[in-house]
Amino acid sequence: METLLIVNKLEDFKLFFELFRNSKKEGIEDIHTLRIKSRELLSLSDSNDLFYKQLKKVIKVSNKIRDIDVFIEFYCASLPKKYKKKLDLQTIINSENIQREKQVKKLHFYLNSLVLPNKIKMKTQESMEHVKKLKKPKLNRQELHKYRIFIKTRLYNKKNSSSENLKRVERLKKMKDILGTINDNMNGIKKLSAYDIKLTLLKKIKKSTKKQNMKLFRKFKILDKKEKAL
């Protein structure tokens, strides 16, 4: 059953990958799907398998594209209207899209060098179910990033485990999404700070974003407490 699971995941990945590469896909949803399928296959693969490292590279190379997409489509769009009116958003978006084009070229350059395997070594059931626990993170970028990776690993492992608990999977997904939004907000502020924005306006936007992150972090802590009680 374990072998069949990774065989099916690999075949699904290869079909999408070939379409993505051959058609030179670059849309937001296409990039998002490539990353999801890469992470899902990565969660099943043995870390000693050669393709494991290549999958990690696919994710790493696409990170900047994903950050730009989230910044434009979600962070900028979610800013209060009173702040958006004072920002030259079109200039900012145009600049980000120029950078996006460069990153998409880098991604496809790497993808064109990949030779997809016919099979991948699957990690053991024991290693899937065992994930090293981390201490509850503080509201800072580095700790939240580590914990988000921890939650993602646990989520994908639980989804593919023979003892799958749907309620627990849903809770882990909510935790992952909350931490993801907090991280996206932090990235958003970092990106905005690189542009020529009035200091008083930037401070107000930072304060607003920080307030939103505090609300999200409180929700996360409630879910995390339930998860740790298991």
N, C-alpha and C positions, 0 to 999 in steps of 0.2 A: 504493500500500500504506500509506504514511504517513497519507494522508487517511482511508482506511478505518479505520485504527487509532483515530484520534481521534474519528471519527464514532461508532464502536461504543462507545467509552468514554463519550462524551457522552450517548448514548442510554441506556446502562446507568445513568449518574449521574442522569439526569432521571427515569427510572422509580422509582428508589429515593428520590430527593429528594421527588417528589410524594407518594409513599406516606408518607414520614417527616413531611412538613409537614401533609398533610391529616388524618392520623391522630394528629397531635400526639405522635409517638413521643418517649420519654424514657428508655427502658431502657438499661442499660449496653452491651449488644451493639449496639443501634440507634445509639447515639452513636458507638461504636467504628467501626462500618461506615461511617457518614457521614463520619467523619474519614479513613478509608482511601480511600474513593472520591474524596473531595475532593483528597487528596494525589496519587493516581494521575493524575487529570485535570490537576491543576496541573503535574505533571512533564512533561506533553506540551504544555501551552499556552505560547504565546508571551507573554513578560512584558509586551508592549505591548497585549495584548488586554484589553478592559475586564473580562471575566469572570475573568481571572487574579487581579485585585485582589479581586474578590468572593469567590473561592474561598479566598484567603488570609484574608479576614475570617471566613469560616465556621470555618476552623481556629482562628483566634485567639479567637473568641467561645466556642468549645467547649472551649478549653484548660482552664479552671478546672473544668468538669464532669468532664473526663477525669482531672484531678489528684485530685479528690475520690473518684472511683470507684476509682482505683488505691490511694489511701490506705486506703480502707475494705476493699476486696476483697483486696488483696495485701499492702500494708505492715503494717497492723495484724494481719492474719491470720498473717503470717510471723514476727512477734516471738516470741522464746522464751517458753514458758509461764510461766516464773518471773517474767517482767516483766508479761505480760498479766494475771496474777492480781492484781497490785498497781495496775493501771490501772482507772479507771472508764470502760471502753471504750464502754459503752452510752450514757453521757452524751455522750462525744466523738462517737460515730457519729450520734446524734440531732442534735447541733449541726451537723455536717457536712452532713447530709441537708437541713436547713433552708436552708443556703447553696446546696445543689445545686438545690433547687426554684427559687430566685431566678435562678440562672444558666441553668436550662433555659428559663425564661420569657424571658430576654434573648435566648437563641438563637433561639427560635421567633419572637420579635418581629422579629429581623433576617431570618430566612428568609422570613417573610411579605412582606417588602418586595422580595424578589428576583424578577426576571423572567428566566427561563432562556432563553439564546440558542438559535437553531436551528443555529448553527455557531460554531466557535472556530478562531482562527488557530493552527496548530501550529508549534512551534519547529522549527528545522532539525535535520537529523541531526547536523550538525557541532556545534551547540550542545548537543545531547543527550549526545554522546560526550565533549565537553570540559567538565570540571569543574575549576575552580581548586583546586590542591592546597593543603592547609594543613599546618602543622607539627604533629608529634605533640603532643597536648594533655597538660597536667598534670592531676592529680586535683583540679580545682576546678570549681565550678559553671559559670562563664562560658565557660571554654575547652571544657569537655565539651559544652556546649549548641551552640556553633558547630560543633564537629567532628561532632556527631550530625546536624545539619542537612546538613552536607557529605556524610556517609555516606548519609543518606536520599536526597539528590539523586542521588548516584552510583548507588545501588541502583535507584531507579525508572528512571533513564536506561538502565542496563544491561538491566533487565527488558524495556524497550521498544525496545532497540536491535536492529538487524538482525544484529549480531554477538554476540548474547547468549551468554554463557558460564555455564552452569548452576552449575558449581562455584564460580565467582567470585560469582555472585548469592547463593548459599547462604552464602558466607563474609561478604559484606557484610551479609546479614540477621542473622547471628549477632553481628556487630560492633554493628549498630544496636540489637539487643535487649539486649546487655550494657550499652551506654551508656544505654539507656532505663531499665534497672533501677537503675543507679547514680543516675541523675537522680531516679527515683521514691523511692529511699531518702533522698536529700537533701531532697526535698520532704516526705517523711514526718517527718523530724526537725524540719523547720521548722514543720510543722503541729502536731506534738505540743508543741513549745516554746511555742505560743500558749495552751496549756491549763494549768490549775493542777495541776502535777505536782511531786512532791517533787524537789528539786534533785539529791539523791543518786541517785534512780531514773532521772532524765532523763540524768544523766551516764553511767550504766551502759548505757542504751539507745543513747546516742550512740556509746559505745565499741564496742558490739556491731555497730552499723550500719556504722561506719567500718571495722571489721575485715572485714565482708562485702564492702564496696566495694573494699577493697584486693585481695581475692581476685579479684573480678570484673575489676578494672583490669589485673591481671597477665594474665588470659586475653585481654583485649582487646589488650594490647600484642603478644602472640604472633601474633594474627590480623592486626593492623595491620602487623607486620613482613613477613608473607607478602604482604599486599596491596601494600605499597610496593616489594616486590621485582619486581613485574611491570612 
